[in-house]
Amino acid sequence: MSSYQKELEKYRDIDEDEILRTLSPEELEQLDCELQEMDPELD
């Protein structure tokens, strides 16, 4: 396994829902804006 693969391993079990639950309304809005910039057709 390469060092890159080992580095990615630590992110395998991240609970994205838990992270989103801990964000404030302002942080969620900022995330939404950044996602829109990345892919404007998401809306």
C-alpha positions in Angstrom: 0.0 0.0 0.0 1.4 3.4 -1.0 1.7 6.2 1.5 -1.0 8.0 -0.4 -3.4 5.1 0.1 -2.5 4.9 3.8 -3.2 8.6 4.1 -6.7 8.1 2.6 -7.4 5.1 4.9 -8.0 7.5 7.8 -10.9 9.1 6.0 -12.7 5.8 5.2 -14.9 5.8 8.3 -15.7 9.5 8.6 -19.4 10.1 9.4 -20.3 13.0 7.1 -23.8 13.3 8.7 -22.2 13.8 12.1 -20.0 16.6 10.7 -23.0 18.3 9.1 -25.0 18.1 12.3 -22.3 20.0 14.2 -22.1 22.9 11.7 -23.8 26.1 12.6 -26.5 27.6 10.2 -23.8 30.1 9.0 -21.3 27.3 8.3 -24.0 25.4 6.4 -24.8 28.4 4.3 -21.1 28.9 3.6 -20.8 25.3 2.6 -23.8 25.6 0.3 -22.2 28.7 -1.4 -18.9 26.9 -1.9 -20.6 23.8 -3.3 -22.6 26.1 -5.8 -19.3 27.6 -6.9 -17.8 24.1 -7.5 -20.9 22.9 -9.4 -23.5 25.6 -10.3 -25.8 22.9 -11.7 -26.3 21.3 -8.3 -29.4 23.5 -7.7 
